[in-house]
């Protein structure tokens, strides 16, 4: 969503500034400037996050009104489609409230190896044709969108946001069949991940 893109741009800008700052130990007056920048960036991020949450909450209420109208008119498919959009917005609100962002599907998690116990949120389109190793805990080279279907978090062809925790390598992985996806077993591997549903905040 555009909202996440805005936060990402702010975060990237801050990361660049920080990376530049740590190349050498700056003098006291330069440190003061960087400290002020850090304070300003945090304030901007907090304000942007608050505004985005308010806007998305407004959109949820508008969509709930539309959904009720479709349901009353007997338009079941339209009501379900709007319900799916509401669910995603509520999930994104919950993630945004945590100060996190929804990331694009990276395919697999090999690039996240070593970030043990860190939590990430990815938007995936469920698939059944990717190769996956493990059950509950998957090897980090497993196809994320297919693992998400196996874990029961999304159906093939549907879009969902999943919560992913990076885990260290396991001594072994057990394959199995679930939700129309069969995964393979494997021996020792250097990186893993587990998946969970995103729980939207109830008000």
C-alpha positions in Angstrom: 0.0 0.0 0.0 1.0 3.6 -0.5 1.0 4.1 3.3 3.7 1.6 3.8 5.7 3.1 1.0 5.7 6.4 2.7 7.0 4.9 5.9 9.6 2.9 4.0 10.9 6.0 2.3 11.3 7.8 5.7 13.0 4.8 7.1 15.4 4.5 4.2 16.3 8.1 4.5 17.1 7.7 8.1 19.1 4.6 7.4 21.2 6.4 4.8 21.9 9.3 7.2 22.8 7.0 10.0 25.1 4.9 7.7 26.9 8.1 6.6 27.3 9.2 10.2 29.0 6.0 11.4 31.8 6.0 8.8 33.9 8.3 11.0 33.6 9.7 14.5 32.3 13.2 13.9 33.2 16.2 16.1 30.8 17.4 18.8 29.1 20.1 16.7 28.4 17.5 14.0 27.1 15.0 16.5 24.7 17.6 17.7 23.3 18.1 14.2 22.9 14.3 13.8 21.2 14.0 17.2 18.7 16.7 16.2 18.1 14.9 12.9 17.4 11.7 14.7 14.9 13.4 17.0 13.2 15.1 14.1 13.0 11.9 12.0 11.4 10.0 14.9 8.9 12.8 15.4 8.0 12.8 11.7 7.6 9.0 11.6 5.4 9.1 14.7 3.2 11.8 13.2 3.0 10.0 9.8 2.1 6.7 11.5 -0.7 8.3 13.5 -2.1 10.0 10.4 -2.0 6.8 8.3 -3.7 4.8 11.1 -6.5 7.4 11.3 -6.9 7.4 7.5 -7.0 3.6 7.3 -9.4 3.4 10.2 -11.7 5.8 8.3 -11.5 3.6 5.2 -12.4 0.5 7.2 -15.6 2.2 8.5 -16.5 3.3 4.9 -15.9 -0.2 3.6 -17.9 -1.8 6.4 -20.8 0.4 5.4 -20.5 -0.8 1.8 -20.2 -4.4 2.9 -23.5 -4.1 4.9 -25.2 -2.5 1.8 -24.1 -5.4 -0.4 -25.1 -8.0 2.1 -28.6 -6.3 2.5 -29.0 -6.3 -1.3 -28.1 -10.0 -1.4 -24.9 -9.4 -3.3 -22.9 -12.1 -1.5 -19.8 -12.1 -3.7 -19.4 -8.3 -3.5 -19.9 -8.4 0.3 -17.2 -11.1 0.6 -14.7 -9.2 -1.6 -15.2 -6.0 0.5 -14.8 -8.2 3.6 -11.4 -9.4 2.4 -10.3 -5.8 1.9 -11.5 -4.9 5.4 -9.5 -7.8 6.9 -6.3 -6.7 5.1 -6.7 -3.1 6.2 -7.2 -4.2 9.8 -4.2 -6.4 9.7 -2.1 -3.5 8.2 -3.4 -1.2 11.0 -2.2 -3.7 13.6 1.2 -3.9 12.0 1.5 -0.2 11.6 0.6 0.3 15.2 3.6 -1.8 16.1 5.9 0.5 14.1 6.5 -2.2 11.4 5.8 -2.3 7.7 4.3 -4.8 5.3 7.0 -6.0 2.9 6.8 -7.5 -0.6 7.1 -11.3 -1.0 10.9 -12.1 -1.4 10.2 -15.5 -2.8 12.2 -17.3 -0.1 13.9 -16.2 3.1 17.5 -17.1 2.3 18.4 -13.4 2.3 17.2 -13.1 5.9 19.4 -15.8 7.3 21.1 -14.9 10.6 18.3 -12.5 11.6 17.2 -15.0 14.2 14.0 -14.3 16.2 13.4 -11.1 14.1 9.8 -10.7 13.0 8.7 -9.5 9.5 5.4 -9.1 7.8 5.0 -10.0 4.1 2.1 -9.7 1.6 1.9 -13.0 -0.3 -0.3 -14.4 -3.0 -1.0 -18.0 -2.1 0.6 -20.6 -4.4 0.9 -24.4 -4.5 3.7 -24.9 -7.1 6.7 -23.8 -5.1 9.0 -26.3 -3.3 8.9 -26.3 0.4 10.8 -28.3 3.1 9.4 -28.8 6.5 6.2 -28.4 8.4 5.5 -25.7 11.0 9.2 -24.8 10.7 10.4 -24.5 7.2 13.9 -24.2 5.6 14.7 -20.6 4.6 15.0 -21.5 1.0 11.4 -22.8 0.9 8.9 -20.9 -1.3 7.2 -18.5 1.0 3.8 -18.3 -0.8 3.5 -22.1 -0.9 4.6 -22.5 2.7 1.8 -19.9 3.6 -0.8 -22.1 1.9 0.6 -25.3 3.6 0.4 -23.5 7.0 -3.3 -22.6 6.3 -2.8 -18.9 6.3 -3.9 -18.2 2.7 -5.6 -20.1 -0.1 -4.0 -20.5 -3.6 -4.5 -17.3 -5.6 -5.7 -15.3 -2.6 -3.7 -12.4 -1.1 -2.9 -12.2 2.6 -0.4 -10.7 5.0 1.6 -13.2 7.1 3.7 -12.8 10.2 7.1 -14.5 9.8 9.7 -15.1 12.4 13.3 -16.0 11.3 14.7 -19.0 13.1 18.1 -20.6 13.3 18.9 -23.8 11.4 17.3 -27.0 12.5 18.8 -30.5 12.8 16.0 -31.9 10.6 12.8 -31.0 8.9 9.7 -33.1 8.6 7.6 -33.0 5.5 3.8 -33.4 5.3 0.6 -32.7 3.4 -1.8 -30.0 4.4 -4.2 -27.7 2.6 -3.4 -29.2 -0.7 0.4 -28.8 -0.5 2.9 -31.5 0.1 6.2 -30.5 1.6 9.5 -32.5 1.7 11.6 -33.5 4.7 15.2 -32.5 4.9 18.3 -33.0 7.2 20.3 -30.2 8.8 19.9 -26.7 7.3 21.4 -23.4 8.2 18.3 -21.2 8.4 14.6 -21.5 9.1 11.3 -19.6 9.5 7.9 -20.1 11.0 4.6 -18.4 9.9 1.6 -17.1 11.9 -1.6 -15.2 11.1 -1.6 -11.5 11.7 -4.1 -10.7 14.4 -6.0 -7.5 13.8 -6.8 -5.4 16.8 -10.3 -5.6 18.1 -12.0 -2.4 19.1 
